[in-house]
Every structure is written in structure tokens, then in C-alpha cells.
Amino acid sequence: MVNFYLRGVNNFQEILKRKTFSKEELIVLIRSKGEERIQLLKRSQEVKNREVGNKVYFRGLIEFSNICSKDCLYCGIRKGNEKVLRYHAKDEEILDACRFAWKNGFASVVLQSGELSSPAFVDRVDTLLKKIKQLSNNELGITLSCGEQTLETYKRWFESGAHRYLLRIESSNRELYYKIHPKNDDHSFEKRIEALGFLKEAGYQVGTGVMIGLPFQTYEDLANDLLFMKKLDIDMCGMGPYLEHEDTPLYQYRNMLMSKQERFNLALNMVAVLRLLMPDINIAAATALQAIDPAGREKALAVGANVIMPNLTPCEYREEYQLYENKPCLDEDAELCRNCLEARIELAGAEIGYNEWGDSRHFIKRMQTGK
């Protein structure tokens, strides 16, 4: 299989120097091991430092609700999982977390929840956005990750203060998408793609991402995922290794999986290759990496990522927001989480961009060119 993909492809060093890549070349990079992998990770670090600098930007993560209308087959908070204790964090708890982020120089927060689209949910998020802007003198940047919504809802939230939105596609292969989601109107591949278009139309910095190491997934799928993100012209990406959860239907295929270490290595390769393919976007160091390797997020920062998300969710709720098993930092309060990350990032040789939104340079260029 390796020889098949190498056929007609120039040597590895030449591929690394390129600015555009064929699917076959991306597969070669994604699959790299040994000395070639060392070269890839070194090259991606060089590109990162040249294009977006050595700063790491904080996004204080607030998982404000685990109530979800979706039944995604891989997710621990899927609607059908009756073992989960459902919660909505109180408005004041959410605002307290935002106040902590603002006073500690995080500059940005991420409001993340299960997927809901009821009028009450839309109104609540809208009200929270306005209150967050008010309490921070309009200084806190706000990213939302609240699933598929109508164009009207996206515009409303944008006007109320949200300016970044993460909506992960999880797989750009329609066939694979329906192996990890139920095939019905509530889990439509086409609606997911449409929602990403709505986000761009509404004016957001648009982010998406995929799971790496899924059952049934091929290296070709992963290369196509990267090309999908390039074609969509995203501004930011959040992707990480797939981690199984025993209370999900996809768990029955766990024997098909690579080892966790192999998934970890593959995820780092994907971060590195995406940095080569889209040099000026923001790339988050996924928390799932730390579930495999205690220094996982720092390793992602070293090879291409430039965003990290300290968990500011009140500790009493964190146990119930486990999309996968062995999620780290469940018992660290916001202060401990901040101190820990500061030390880790310093050890990794990077600088924290305190009091900076750290907007995607790709987005800024996109706005300047009117795309």
C-alpha cells in the first residue's frame, strides 16, 4: 500500500518544501514514520513559527450544557445515553467563569454545549452573549460551539457578540459520516455542510475538524478531510484522536482500532500536515491528546497548534461532559488549570498571548480580500 501511494511522488524532502499538495502527497506525509516523521514535525514547526509566531492563545472552555438532541454513535453525551446526568449550568456560573477568564488575561472564551435549537436555547445563548460582552467591557472574545442552527440564529448570535464558531464535520466522507452518525434528518451530512456555509455567510471565523483513527477510516479519508478544510477555506481547526466510550454504539468496533499511541502519533501528523497545507489558520491543541499522553497538548503546540483551551467549566459538571473516556482535568479548578498550563507552555518554549484575541491570520486576510 505504501508503494502504491509513493508511485510517481517525489522524495519526501521535496514534498515538505511545497505549498500545495496532491492527495497522494498528503497521504505520504500523514503516514510518515521514523526519520521522515521527524522531518515532517520539524518542518511544520518552522512553518508555524514563520506564519503565526510562537504565541499560544488561550480560549477558556465553558461546557455549559450536556443536553443534546443528537444521537451521534461515538459521543458520550448522545441523547440515547441514559447513564448521563444532564445539566444546564446556571447563568451566573457561566458568567463567573467568563469573569475569571477576563480578569486573568485569557482574552477569549468558548461556550460549548450539546446541540439544541429550541427558541428557549437560542434566546438563552443570545442573552449570555450580551451579558458576557457587558461584564467584560466588550473585551472578551467569544467562540461558540453549539451545533447546527439556522442562518438567522447564527446571524443573531454574531450580532450579539460571538465572532468565532466551531462546527466539526467529524468526517468529510459521506459514507463514513453515516457509519458514525444515524442516517436520518437529525444527522444529515448535507445539513452539516450547509451549516458551515451559513457560518461563513454570517461573518464568523469558521472552524471545523475531524476525529482521527476512527473505525472504518482510511488514510485516504484523512487526506480528503484536509483537502475538504482547504476547499472550505476554514479559519481555524479543532481535531484530535478518536477515543472510544463504552456507552456508545461505536464501542462495539473497538477491536478495529489502532492502539491509542498510534492514534496519538497520527493526530500529531495531521496537525503538522494541516499546518503545511494551511499555514496561517489557528489550530487548537485538542484535550483528547492529553487523555493519551500527559504532555499531548504541548506536543501538538510544538508541531503546529497555536491555541489551547483551559477548562473553566465548574468542576461539579465536568464528570457529566465526557464525550470520550478518561477525559483529563476533571477535578482541576480554573486557577489550577491556568497555573498548570502556564508552566507546561513555558516548558514547551512558547509564549502565551495574554489579553490578545489571537484572531486567525487567515480570517484577517480573507476579510481584506473580501472572500
Phi, psi and chi 1 to 4 in degrees:
 res  aa     phi    psi   chi1   chi2   chi3   chi4
   1 MET       -  -42.0 -172.8  173.0 -177.5      -
   2 VAL   -60.5  -45.5  175.6      -      -      -
   3 ASN   -62.4  -35.1  -70.9  -25.9      -      -
   4 PHE   -60.0  -45.3  169.3   79.6      -      -
   5 TYR   -76.2  -23.6  -75.4  119.9      -      -
   6 LEU   -80.4  -17.6  -77.0  171.5      -      -
   7 ARG   -58.8  122.7 -158.7  178.8  -58.7  149.7
   8 GLY    81.8    1.7      -      -      -      -
   9 VAL  -100.5  134.3  174.5      -      -      -
  10 ASN   -66.1  173.1  -69.4  -29.8      -      -
  11 ASN   -65.6  161.9   71.0   59.2      -      -
  12 PHE   -58.8  -44.2 -161.7   82.7      -      -
  13 GLN   -60.6  -38.6  -78.2  -74.5   -1.0      -
  14 GLU   -66.9  -39.3  -71.6 -176.5   11.7      -
  15 ILE   -61.6  -43.3  -62.4  172.7      -      -
  16 LEU   -60.1  -27.7  -73.1  177.4      -      -
  17 LYS   -81.8   -8.4  -66.4  174.8 -176.4  175.7
  18 ARG   -78.4  161.6  -63.7 -169.1  175.2 -175.6
  19 LYS  -107.3  -19.6  -66.8 -175.8  178.2  179.6
  20 THR  -125.7  151.4   59.2      -      -      -
  21 PHE  -138.8  141.0  -54.7   88.0      -      -
  22 SER   -78.3  166.9   67.6      -      -      -
  23 LYS   -60.6  -40.1 -179.9  169.6   67.4  175.5
  24 GLU   -64.0  -39.1  -70.7   72.9   23.1      -
  25 GLU   -67.9  -38.0  -71.5  166.1  -16.7      -
  26 LEU   -62.8  -39.3  -69.3  175.2      -      -
  27 ILE   -62.8  -42.4  -67.9  170.8      -      -
  28 VAL   -58.1  -44.5  169.6      -      -      -
  29 LEU   -67.3  -44.9  -65.4  175.6      -      -
  30 ILE   -62.0  -37.8  -67.6  166.1      -      -
  31 ARG   -82.3   -4.6  -68.9  174.2   61.2   98.6
  32 SER   -60.2  143.3   62.8      -      -      -
  33 LYS  -138.4  169.7  -63.9  179.8  179.7  179.5
  34 GLY    60.4 -135.9      -      -      -      -
  35 GLU   -64.1  -36.6 -178.9   58.1   35.1      -
  36 GLU   -64.6  -39.0  -71.4 -174.4  -19.0      -
  37 ARG   -64.9  -39.5 -177.5  170.7 -173.1  -95.7
  38 ILE   -59.2  -42.3  -68.6  170.6      -      -
  39 GLN   -63.6  -41.9  -66.8  173.4   15.5      -
  40 LEU   -60.1  -50.2  165.8   66.0      -      -
  41 LEU   -66.1  -35.0  -58.2 -174.6      -      -
  42 LYS   -66.2  -43.9 -178.9 -178.8  178.0 -177.0
  43 ARG   -64.1  -41.9  175.7   63.3  176.7  162.7
  44 SER   -65.9  -35.8   63.8      -      -      -
  45 GLN   -64.1  -41.6 -175.1  177.3   37.7      -
  46 GLU   -61.4  -44.8  -68.7  170.1   -5.5      -
  47 VAL   -65.4  -42.0  171.3      -      -      -
  48 LYS   -59.0  -50.8  174.2 -153.9  164.8 -176.0
  49 ASN   -63.0  -34.5  -71.1  -22.8      -      -
  50 ARG   -73.3  -41.0 -176.1 -173.9   71.8 -133.7
  51 GLU   -89.9  -37.6  -62.7  -70.3  -22.9      -
  52 VAL  -125.0   -0.9  -61.6      -      -      -
  53 GLY    83.8 -176.7      -      -      -      -
  54 ASN   -99.5   11.5 -164.4   36.9      -      -
  55 LYS   -84.8  146.5  -78.5 -172.3  178.3  177.1
  56 VAL  -114.7  131.7  175.4      -      -      -
  57 TYR  -106.1  132.8  -61.1  102.2      -      -
  58 PHE   -83.3  141.0  -82.8  176.5      -      -
  59 ARG  -129.3  102.3  -50.1  -84.3 -172.2 -104.1
  60 GLY   -65.3  116.0      -      -      -      -
  61 LEU   -88.8  124.8  176.8   62.6      -      -
  62 ILE  -123.6  106.0  -55.3  163.7      -      -
  63 GLU   -87.7   88.8  -61.1  156.1  -28.5      -
  64 PHE   -86.2  -10.8   67.7   93.4      -      -
  65 SER  -160.2  140.2  173.2      -      -      -
  66 ASN  -110.2   15.3   68.8  -10.3      -      -
  67 ILE   -81.9  126.7  -60.0  172.4      -      -
  68 CYS  -137.8  142.4 -168.4      -      -      -
  69 SER   -91.4   -6.4   63.8      -      -      -
  70 LYS   -97.7  157.7  -64.0  -70.1 -173.2   77.8
  71 ASP  -124.0   42.2 -122.2  -11.6      -      -
  72 CYS   -54.8  135.1  -55.5      -      -      -
  73 LEU   -73.0  -10.0  -54.5 -178.9      -      -
  74 TYR  -105.8   -7.5   53.3   82.4      -      -
  75 CYS  -101.2  132.6 -177.5      -      -      -
  76 GLY   -68.6  -21.3      -      -      -      -
  77 ILE  -106.1   20.5   63.8  167.3      -      -
  78 ARG   -54.8  150.1   63.8 -166.6  -58.6  -91.7
  79 LYS   -52.4  -37.4  179.8 -178.1  178.3 -178.7
  80 GLY   -79.4   -4.5      -      -      -      -
  81 ASN   -84.4  101.0 -173.9    1.6      -      -
  82 GLU   -79.8   -4.7  -63.3  178.9   -5.2      -
  83 LYS   -82.6  -12.0  -63.9 -178.6 -179.5 -179.8
  84 VAL   -83.9  134.0  175.3      -      -      -
  85 LEU   -84.7  113.9 -179.5   64.3      -      -
  86 ARG   -80.3  149.1  -56.7  -67.6  171.7  174.5
  87 TYR  -150.2  153.0   72.8   86.1      -      -
  88 HIS  -119.2  118.9  -84.4  -48.7      -      -
  89 ALA   -63.9  146.4      -      -      -      -
  90 LYS   -69.8  150.8  -59.9 -179.5 -176.6   68.5
  91 ASP   -53.4  -43.7  -77.5    9.2      -      -
  92 GLU   -66.9  -32.8 -162.5   49.7   49.4      -
  93 GLU   -65.3  -41.4  -67.9  173.1  -42.8      -
  94 ILE   -64.7  -44.6  -62.5  166.2      -      -
  95 LEU   -68.1  -34.3  -63.9  174.4      -      -
  96 ASP   -62.5  -41.8  -78.3  -14.5      -      -
  97 ALA   -64.2  -40.1      -      -      -      -
  98 CYS   -65.6  -38.3  -67.8      -      -      -
  99 ARG   -63.7  -40.1 -161.0  171.6  -73.9  112.4
 100 PHE   -60.9  -45.9  174.5   90.1      -      -
 101 ALA   -59.9  -45.0      -      -      -      -
 102 TRP   -63.9  -46.4  176.3   51.0      -      -
 103 LYS   -71.3  -20.8  -70.2 -176.8  176.0  179.2
 104 ASN  -102.4   14.9  -76.7  -86.6      -      -
 105 GLY    76.4   16.7      -      -      -      -
 106 PHE   -67.0  -31.2  -75.8   20.4      -      -
 107 ALA    74.4  -25.3      -      -      -      -
 108 SER  -144.7  150.9  -69.2      -      -      -
 109 VAL  -128.4  159.7  -67.2      -      -      -
 110 VAL  -119.5  121.0  179.3      -      -      -
 111 LEU   -95.8  115.6  -61.6 -173.3      -      -
 112 GLN  -123.6  143.5 -178.3  170.4  -62.0      -
 113 SER  -153.7  174.3   69.3      -      -      -
 114 GLY   -66.2  168.5      -      -      -      -
 115 GLU   -86.1  114.1  -67.4 -157.4   27.0      -
 116 LEU  -133.7  151.2  -62.4  173.1      -      -
 117 SER  -140.0   18.4   55.8      -      -      -
 118 SER   -67.2  154.7   65.8      -      -      -
 119 PRO   -55.4  -37.0  -28.0   36.2      -      -
 120 ALA   -65.3  -40.7      -      -      -      -
 121 PHE   -67.2  -45.8  179.7   78.5      -      -
 122 VAL   -59.5  -43.9  171.3      -      -      -
 123 ASP   -63.3  -41.8  -71.8  -13.9      -      -
 124 ARG   -63.4  -46.7 -173.9 -173.5 -173.9 -150.6
 125 VAL   -61.3  -41.6  172.1      -      -      -
 126 ASP   -59.8  -44.6 -169.6   63.9      -      -
 127 THR   -64.6  -42.3  -60.6      -      -      -
 128 LEU   -61.1  -42.7  -76.4  168.1      -      -
 129 LEU   -58.0  -45.9  -69.8  168.3      -      -
 130 LYS   -64.9  -40.0  -68.2  172.3 -179.1  174.5
 131 LYS   -68.4  -37.2  -72.2 -178.6  176.4  178.7
 132 ILE   -64.7  -43.2  -67.3  166.4      -      -
 133 LYS   -63.1  -39.1  -74.2  -63.5 -176.6  179.4
 134 GLN   -67.2  -46.6 -175.6  177.2   18.2      -
 135 LEU   -68.2  -23.2   75.2   82.5      -      -
 136 SER  -106.3   13.8   67.7      -      -      -
 137 ASN    54.2   38.9  -62.7  -33.3      -      -
 138 ASN    63.5   19.7  -72.4  -42.4      -      -
 139 GLU   -92.6  -25.5  -68.2  175.5    3.8      -
 140 LEU   -79.5  127.7  -96.6 -175.1      -      -
 141 GLY   -77.2  149.1      -      -      -      -
 142 ILE  -131.3  123.5  -54.3  172.7      -      -
 143 THR  -104.7  138.6  -57.0      -      -      -
 144 LEU  -110.9  144.9  -69.6  178.3      -      -
 145 SER  -139.7   79.8 -177.0      -      -      -
 146 CYS  -127.5   23.6  -58.8      -      -      -
 147 GLY    80.8 -165.6      -      -      -      -
 148 GLU   -74.5  132.8  -63.7  165.2   19.5      -
 149 GLN  -139.2  173.8  -53.0  -69.2  -21.2      -
 150 THR   -76.3  161.3   63.8      -      -      -
 151 LEU   -58.3  -38.4  175.3   58.6      -      -
 152 GLU   -63.1  -41.2  -69.8   69.9   29.2      -
 153 THR   -66.1  -44.9  -66.4      -      -      -
 154 TYR   -58.5  -43.3  -74.4  146.5      -      -
 155 LYS   -64.6  -41.1  -74.5 -178.5  174.9  178.6
 156 ARG   -62.1  -46.4 -179.2 -179.6  172.6 -170.6
 157 TRP   -66.1  -36.7  -72.3  -11.4      -      -
 158 PHE   -62.0  -45.2 -175.7   83.7      -      -
 159 GLU   -66.2  -24.2  -70.1  165.7    2.2      -
 160 SER   -90.4   -2.2  -66.5      -      -      -
 161 GLY   133.2  -14.9      -      -      -      -
 162 ALA   -75.2  140.9      -      -      -      -
 163 HIS  -134.7   -5.8   66.3  -73.0      -      -
 164 ARG  -127.9  150.4  -57.0 -171.8 -168.4  101.9
 165 TYR  -146.0  129.9 -155.2  106.2      -      -
 166 LEU  -108.0  118.9  177.2   65.1      -      -
 167 LEU  -132.6   97.9 -177.1   67.3      -      -
 168 ARG   -75.1  136.2  -71.9  174.4   40.9  143.3
 169 ILE   -82.0  -25.9 -172.3   72.4      -      -
 170 GLU    70.2  -38.4  -55.6  -58.6    2.1      -
 171 SER  -158.9  133.4  174.8      -      -      -
 172 SER   -86.5   -3.4   63.0      -      -      -
 173 ASN   -86.8  113.3  178.6  -24.4      -      -
 174 ARG   -56.3  -41.3 -170.7  177.9 -171.6  -84.3
 175 GLU   -64.0  -44.7 -177.0  179.4  -16.6      -
 176 LEU   -68.0  -36.7  178.4   56.0      -      -
 177 TYR   -52.9  -43.0 -172.5   90.3      -      -
 178 TYR   -82.8   -3.4  -76.0  120.1      -      -
 179 LYS   -86.2  -17.1  -73.1 -176.6  176.8  179.4
 180 ILE  -115.4    1.1   62.2  175.3      -      -
 181 HIS  -135.4  150.3  -61.3   88.0      -      -
 182 PRO   -62.4  147.7  -20.0   31.5      -      -
 183 LYS   -95.7   88.6 -167.6  171.3 -175.4  178.8
 184 ASN  -154.0  179.4   56.0   36.9      -      -
 185 ASP   -63.1  -24.7  -71.9  -17.2      -      -
 186 ASP   -79.1  -12.6  -69.2  -30.3      -      -
 187 HIS  -134.6   54.0  -55.0   80.5      -      -
 188 SER   -85.7  124.7  165.8      -      -      -
 189 PHE   -59.0  -43.1  179.2   76.3      -      -
 190 GLU   -64.5  -38.5  -74.7   71.9   25.0      -
 191 LYS   -67.2  -33.6  -75.2 -178.0 -180.0  177.2
 192 ARG   -64.5  -45.5 -160.3   71.8  166.3 -178.5
 193 ILE   -62.9  -42.6  -59.6  -68.5      -      -
 194 GLU   -61.0  -41.1 -179.4 -176.7   53.4      -
 195 ALA   -63.4  -37.9      -      -      -      -
 196 LEU   -62.7  -37.4  -74.4  163.7      -      -
 197 GLY   -66.1  -39.7      -      -      -      -
 198 PHE   -59.5  -41.1  -74.2  162.4      -      -
 199 LEU   -61.6  -42.8  -72.4  167.8      -      -
 200 LYS   -65.7  -41.3 -173.5  165.2  -77.9 -168.2
 201 GLU   -63.5  -33.8 -175.0  176.8  -17.9      -
 202 ALA   -76.7  -14.3      -      -      -      -
 203 GLY   106.1    5.9      -      -      -      -
 204 TYR   -73.1  156.9  -71.7   90.5      -      -
 205 GLN   -74.3  119.3  -65.8  178.1   47.0      -
 206 VAL  -101.2  129.8  179.7      -      -      -
 207 GLY  -123.8  147.8      -      -      -      -
 208 THR  -144.6 -174.1 -166.6      -      -      -
 209 GLY   178.8  173.1      -      -      -      -
 210 VAL  -137.3  163.3  -63.7      -      -      -
 211 MET   -92.5  142.3  -73.7 -177.8  -71.4      -
 212 ILE  -116.4  123.0  -60.2  158.3      -      -
 213 GLY    96.9   23.4      -      -      -      -
 214 LEU   -66.2  152.7  -75.4  161.5      -      -
 215 PRO   -61.8  146.2   12.7  -20.2      -      -
 216 PHE    76.4   -8.0  -45.1  110.6      -      -
 217 GLN   -81.9  141.1 -171.7 -179.6   57.1      -
 218 THR  -113.7  167.2   66.5      -      -      -
 219 TYR   -63.5  -32.8  -68.4  107.7      -      -
 220 GLU   -63.9  -39.9 -174.4  173.9    6.5      -
 221 ASP   -56.9  -45.6  -71.3  -29.6      -      -
 222 LEU   -65.8  -40.7  -68.1  172.3      -      -
 223 ALA   -62.8  -41.5      -      -      -      -
 224 ASN   -66.0  -33.3  -77.6  -31.1      -      -
 225 ASP   -59.6  -44.4  -72.3  -22.3      -      -
 226 LEU   -64.7  -42.1  -64.9  177.3      -      -
 227 LEU   -66.7  -33.8  -67.9  170.8      -      -
 228 PHE   -61.0  -45.4  168.2   83.5      -      -
 229 MET   -65.6  -37.3  -70.2 -173.0 -107.1      -
 230 LYS   -64.7  -45.4  176.1   74.4  171.9  178.3
 231 LYS   -65.9  -39.4 -176.5  177.8  179.9 -179.4
 232 LEU   -68.8  -19.3 -170.2   62.6      -      -
 233 ASP    62.7   49.9 -159.0   24.6      -      -
 234 ILE   -68.1  161.6   61.5  169.4      -      -
 235 ASP  -102.9  -21.1  -54.7  -59.9      -      -
 236 MET  -156.0  158.7   56.0 -169.8 -159.7      -
 237 CYS  -141.2  139.4  177.5      -      -      -
 238 GLY  -128.8  110.0      -      -      -      -
 239 MET  -144.1  151.9   61.6  179.5  176.0      -
 240 GLY  -160.5 -179.2      -      -      -      -
 241 PRO   -68.0  142.5   25.8  -33.7      -      -
 242 TYR   -70.3  129.9  164.8   67.5      -      -
 243 LEU  -123.5  125.1  -65.6  172.0      -      -
 244 GLU   -72.3  153.8   61.9  -88.9   33.9      -
 245 HIS  -129.7  127.7 -169.2  -62.2      -      -
 246 GLU   -66.8  -18.8   66.2  177.1   -3.5      -
 247 ASP   -96.9   35.8  -63.7  -36.2      -      -
 248 THR  -132.9  151.7   63.5      -      -      -
 249 PRO   -61.5  -31.1  -26.3   36.0      -      -
 250 LEU   -69.6  -15.3 -151.7   60.2      -      -
 251 TYR   -61.1  -26.0 -170.2   70.3      -      -
 252 GLN   -65.2  -16.6   65.9 -177.4  -59.6      -
 253 TYR  -100.8   17.8  -59.2  107.7      -      -
 254 ARG   -61.5  -25.7   61.3 -168.0  179.0  -80.1
 255 ASN   -71.9  -12.1  -67.8  -27.9      -      -
 256 MET   -85.6  -10.5  -63.9  174.4   58.3      -
 257 LEU   -78.1  151.1  -61.7  172.3      -      -
 258 MET   -63.7  164.9  -60.3  176.1  177.0      -
 259 SER   -64.2  159.7   71.3      -      -      -
 260 LYS   -61.0  -36.7  -72.5 -175.1  177.3  178.6
 261 GLN   -65.2  -38.8 -173.6   59.8   50.4      -
 262 GLU   -65.7  -40.1  -72.8  172.8  -43.7      -
 263 ARG   -64.8  -38.5  -80.8  175.3  -92.1  165.5
 264 PHE   -61.4  -49.7  177.1   86.3      -      -
 265 ASN   -61.6  -40.1  -68.5  -18.1      -      -
 266 LEU   -65.9  -37.8 -173.6   57.3      -      -
 267 ALA   -64.2  -42.2      -      -      -      -
 268 LEU   -63.0  -40.2  -75.5 -168.8      -      -
 269 ASN   -60.4  -41.4  -77.4   12.2      -      -
 270 MET   -64.5  -41.5  -77.6  -75.5  -74.3      -
 271 VAL   -60.2  -45.8  167.9      -      -      -
 272 ALA   -63.4  -44.0      -      -      -      -
 273 VAL   -69.2  -38.5  177.3      -      -      -
 274 LEU   -62.4  -36.3 -179.5   59.5      -      -
 275 ARG   -63.7  -36.1  178.0   56.4   70.6 -165.8
 276 LEU   -70.1  -39.0  -59.6 -175.1      -      -
 277 LEU   -74.6  -38.7 -175.5   66.9      -      -
 278 MET  -130.5   79.5  -57.0 -171.4   73.6      -
 279 PRO   -62.6  -27.2  -20.5   32.0      -      -
 280 ASP  -109.8   14.0   57.0   -4.7      -      -
 281 ILE   -84.9  165.6   68.2  169.6      -      -
 282 ASN   -87.2  134.1  -79.0  -11.1      -      -
 283 ILE  -126.3  125.4  -58.0  176.3      -      -
 284 ALA   -85.6  143.5      -      -      -      -
 285 ALA   -85.3  105.9      -      -      -      -
 286 ALA   -66.1  139.1      -      -      -      -
 287 THR   -60.9  -30.4  -54.8      -      -      -
 288 ALA   -59.0  -27.6      -      -      -      -
 289 LEU   -61.9  -37.8  -67.1  164.5      -      -
 290 GLN   -71.9  -21.2 -167.9  176.2  -26.4      -
 291 ALA   -69.9  -19.8      -      -      -      -
 292 ILE   -99.7  -44.9  -61.3  175.0      -      -
 293 ASP  -127.9  124.0 -176.5  -34.9      -      -
 294 PRO   -54.2  -27.6  -25.4   33.6      -      -
 295 ALA  -104.8   23.1      -      -      -      -
 296 GLY   -60.6  -44.1      -      -      -      -
 297 ARG   -67.5  -37.8  -72.5 -169.6  -73.9 -177.4
 298 GLU   -65.2  -36.6  -67.7   77.7    8.5      -
 299 LYS   -65.6  -35.9  -69.7 -179.9  178.8  179.2
 300 ALA   -66.9  -38.9      -      -      -      -
 301 LEU   -62.0  -37.5  -67.3  173.9      -      -
 302 ALA   -67.1  -28.8      -      -      -      -
 303 VAL  -108.5    4.8  -56.7      -      -      -
 304 GLY   157.9  -27.1      -      -      -      -
 305 ALA   -74.0  154.4      -      -      -      -
 306 ASN  -142.0   12.7   65.4  -34.8      -      -
 307 VAL  -132.7  139.8  168.4      -      -      -
 308 ILE  -137.2  148.1 -157.7  161.9      -      -
 309 MET  -120.1   90.9  -65.0 -175.0  -72.5      -
 310 PRO   -61.5  136.8  -14.8   26.9      -      -
 311 ASN   -82.8  115.9 -162.2  -24.7      -      -
 312 LEU  -106.0    6.0  -55.6 -174.4      -      -
 313 THR   -59.9  132.8  -53.3      -      -      -
 314 PRO   -51.3  134.9  -28.6   35.5      -      -
 315 CYS   -56.1  -32.1  -71.9      -      -      -
 316 GLU   -63.9  -19.4   65.1 -173.4  -78.3      -
 317 TYR  -100.4  -16.7  -58.7  124.4      -      -
 318 ARG   -63.1  -35.6  -66.8 -170.7 -164.3 -179.2
 319 GLU   -60.2  -27.6 -171.3   73.8   29.7      -
 320 GLU   -95.1    4.4  -56.3  -53.5  -32.6      -
 321 TYR  -118.7   61.7 -156.2   96.7      -      -
 322 GLN  -110.7   99.7  -67.4 -158.8   61.5      -
 323 LEU   -70.2  -25.3  -50.6 -176.0      -      -
 324 TYR  -143.0  168.3   49.7   83.4      -      -
 325 GLU   -80.2  156.9  -67.3  178.2  -11.3      -
 326 ASN    62.8   32.9  -57.6  -44.6      -      -
 327 LYS   -62.4  131.5 -176.5  178.0  176.7 -179.0
 328 PRO   -79.2  168.7   28.0  -33.6      -      -
 329 CYS    63.9   32.5  -56.1      -      -      -
 330 LEU   -74.2  -23.5  -65.9 -179.2      -      -
 331 ASP  -115.7   10.5   55.7   -4.7      -      -
 332 GLU   -92.9  124.9  -75.3 -173.1   -2.1      -
 333 ASP   -73.7  173.9   64.5   20.6      -      -
 334 ALA   -58.4  -39.4      -      -      -      -
 335 GLU   -65.2  -45.5 -172.4   75.3   37.1      -
 336 LEU   -63.8  -42.2  -82.5  172.2      -      -
 337 CYS   -62.2  -43.1 -172.2      -      -      -
 338 ARG   -62.9  -48.7 -176.5 -159.6   66.4  178.2
 339 ASN   -61.1  -40.4  -67.4  -19.7      -      -
 340 CYS   -63.3  -46.6  175.8      -      -      -
 341 LEU   -67.4  -37.9  -80.2  177.5      -      -
 342 GLU   -56.6  -47.4  -77.6  178.8  -18.3      -
 343 ALA   -65.2  -42.4      -      -      -      -
 344 ARG   -65.0  -42.7  -73.6  167.3  171.9  -96.3
 345 ILE   -68.1  -38.4  -69.8  168.6      -      -
 346 GLU   -63.1  -42.3 -171.9  174.3  -36.5      -
 347 LEU   -63.7  -30.7  -75.6  170.6      -      -
 348 ALA   -77.6   -2.9      -      -      -      -
 349 GLY    80.8   18.1      -      -      -      -
 350 ALA  -107.5  167.6      -      -      -      -
 351 GLU  -113.7  140.5  176.7 -171.8   -8.9      -
 352 ILE   -89.4  129.7  -59.7  170.2      -      -
 353 GLY   -85.0   72.7      -      -      -      -
 354 TYR   -64.4  144.6  -78.3  120.1      -      -
 355 ASN    57.6   25.5  -63.0  -54.5      -      -
 356 GLU  -124.4  132.6  -63.1 -179.7   54.4      -
 357 TRP   -64.5  -30.8  -83.0   11.9      -      -
 358 GLY    61.7   44.8      -      -      -      -
 359 ASP   -60.0  149.8  -80.0  -21.7      -      -
 360 SER   -58.7  123.9  163.8      -      -      -
 361 ARG   -63.5  -31.1  -65.0 -169.0 -175.9 -172.8
 362 HIS   -63.2  -43.1 -174.3   80.8      -      -
 363 PHE   -62.2  -44.6  173.7   77.5      -      -
 364 ILE   -59.2  -43.9  -65.8  168.2      -      -
 365 LYS   -66.0  -37.4  -68.6  175.9 -174.0  175.1
 366 ARG   -63.2  -39.4 -170.0  159.4   65.3   79.2
 367 MET   -68.5  -36.2  -69.1  -60.9   98.2      -
 368 GLN   -67.8  -32.2  -70.2  171.1  -16.3      -
 369 THR   -92.4   -7.0   57.8      -      -      -
 370 GLY    76.3   22.3      -      -      -      -
 371 LYS   -84.7      -  -70.0 -176.1  179.3 -179.9
